[in-house]
Amino acid sequence: MSGQAWRVVYFNEPGKSNTEETLKLAKERAESLRIRNIVVASYTGETGLKASEVFRGYNLVIVAGVVGFKEPNVNRMKPENRLIIEKNGGKIIHAAHAFGTLGRAINRKFGAIQVDEIIANVLRLFSQGVKVGCEIACMAVDAGYFRTDEEAISIAGSGSGADTAIVLQPSNTHTFFETRVKEIICKPR
């Protein structure tokens, strides 16, 4: 594939309005690179449901984050979305954020910035979606759904929906610096 050109799409605005185009672009790139591992950030399952329709037959992992993130004991994944995602072959992970769960607790309690927050903020220099995309790929590897020797496409966004897709070589969280972001498919400017 050396020397082959591929376009990168930059959205004028971040957010949910880019979801369909992001999924379309990610699918085109997955097909061209023969990538079967797709990970998508989706708390409520709305974006995950859309991805499960686009990526049927793929190794699709929806990362829904931790139960209780906004309110104790509350799972934000809508049961009807979960059923459709699973019916379409998607797998759902509820797990602590790779970049910031224990560090966030220390920050809230003591006001001290932790190394995971520094990493997260550096990745946000590219976009919120790039940061989340790297994070959820680690979470998919940690859960055993992805291998570290196979490329993946990670899809995330800025708040809700999807506006970022990247191609990466994922790693476990504890070996994060072995992760390689190989391509940006799309992201907000």
Stockholm file with secondary structure:
# STOCKHOLM 1.0

chainA/1-189         MSGQAWRVVYFNEPGKSNTEETLKLAKERAESLRIRNIVVASYTGETGLKASEVFRGYNLVIVAGVVGFKEPNVNRMKPENRLIIEKNGGKIIHAAHAFGTLGRAINRKFGAIQVDEIIANVLRLFSQGVKVGCEIACMAVDAGYFRTDEEAISIAGSGSGADTAIVLQPSNTHTFFETRVKEIICKPR
#=GR chainA/1-189 SS CTTCCCCCEEESSCSGGGHHHHHHHHHHHHHHHTCCEEEEECSSSHHHHHHHHHTTTSEEEEECCCTTSSSTTCCCSCHHHHHHHHHTTCEEECCCCTTTHHHHHHHHHHCCCCHHHHHHHHHTTTCHHHHHHHHHHHHHHHTTSSCTTSCEEEEECSSSSCCEEEEEECCCGGGGGGCEEEEEEEEEC
#=GC SS_cons         CTTCCCCCEEESSCSGGGHHHHHHHHHHHHHHHTCCEEEEECSSSHHHHHHHHHTTTSEEEEECCCTTSSSTTCCCSCHHHHHHHHHTTCEEECCCCTTTHHHHHHHHHHCCCCHHHHHHHHHTTTCHHHHHHHHHHHHHHHTTSSCTTSCEEEEECSSSSCCEEEEEECCCGGGGGGCEEEEEEEEEC
//
